[in-house]
Amino acid sequence: MVDRSARKEFSMLTRRRFLELCSAAAAAPALRAEPRFRVGITTDTRHGWEHDVLLSFREAAEVGFHAVETFYQHVLPWWDKPQELQKILDGLHLRFDTVSNGGSMKTQFENPALASQIIDEHLRLVRWIKGFGCDHLKINTGGRRPGGTTREDLVQMAKTMNEIGKRTADEGLKFGVHAHLWTQLQDRSEIDRLMELTDPRHVYFVLDTGHITMAGMDPVELTRAYVSRIIEFHLKDTRPADRGGHKGPLPRREGYTDIGKRIFLELGNGGVDFPGILAVLRKNKWDGWLTVELDSTDTTPQQSAAQSKKYLEDVLHLEV
């Protein structure tokens, strides 16, 4: 039989433990609410990296990056032997940010006849990158047709993306769509409509600072508008004249990667207000990926990567 003093001591211990748990539970949200910026780099830069994915990984690692992002077509040699690719990444002290769709995958999300195939292909990619510890899938939409994107297209795109997003969530990852010049998701009206039509629990947004700027939008304002749905940024710069959104005609795809004619530049050239974007993210305690990207270079991909890394560290004070 337990005496009265023992029962009293047990009661006091139980109450103390209860209060400790309550205190910990109250403090946990504050700890989780701090902003968390994870930095990576895409490694498909033309004029050096586009045809040799292992070279791109090695040189990105040499610059000092610890996470890389590539495309489906570049990982196909290891599709049935992912452990070999994981060993290569481990040897370079790298991890995957994500692996984007692309190559032979169907990306015409506006086509209902392809919906089933698109869903199946993207879910296979989700399950593959899950094995590398990725927390999200980033996707592009298909090439822009001469007539642009209709409201009916957006309805179908949303339907297919909602289904992929839900199934991706079931796998424990998030699904994010990238707005990109010359694709079926390009303009602000299209972004707004697609975000309206999709389930915010399952369909997120990847904001590319260069493509958004050259499509005539202000990436700071767009960040503010969709901060709760953005899971990744692709960070590239533009010319100072384009700050706040390009005011001229939509750039033509031809020549945008040509040496001396690029519309996308290394970070720090002044066309994108990166401090303004980070201020919005910090205010909202944002947690996600900041992925440096450059479509092409006038020097070498490694030199361009080093220039952007220096800006991240010296100006934005981010840890790479």
Summary of the structure (lengths in Angstrom):
residues: 320
radius of gyration: 22.4
end to end distance: 62.0
largest distance: 88.6
contacts: 1034
relative contact order: 0.13
helix: 46%
strand: 16%
